[in-house]
Structures are given as C-alpha cells and as structure tokens.
Amino acid sequence: MDITVPIIPGIMPIMGYDSIRRIATLSQLTIPESILSDLEPIKHDDDAVRKYGTIKVSLLLWNPYLEALC
C-alpha cells in the first residue's frame, strides 16, 4: 500500500505512559533514558504523565529562545 497524502511532521503530546511506549515500539523509536526515568514514578497516573509531557515539550521548544534573550 502506497501513501498518497503528504506526511507533515509534528509534535505528538504524551497522553499516557502505555501509549507512548506503544507508539515508540511501533515507530521503532527509542525514548531517552532520562525521560523514561522521569516517567517511572508517575507511569500509572495519566494526568501526571500528560502534565509532564506538556512541561517537557514546552521547555524543549522555548529554551533556545529564552537562552537567546539572555
């Protein structure tokens, strides 16, 4: 089966521990050990995992801009 539509890369939010592990496996991607160790204590709390993901991606996206201002 050929893909006939454009694929637009983006940022996918972390919705839960199990889902991010499943997506990584299906995509053959490796989750950084630092993120896995951060998620380990909260892996059974999807709300906490979502909040962690929101904060993590915000820091990754904004840090270069904030550093440029200093």
Protein Blocks (a to p, Z undefined) as FASTA:
>chain_A
ZZfbdcdddddddfbfklmmmmmmmnopacdfklmmmmmmmmmmmklmmmmmmmmmmmmm
mmmmmmmmZZ
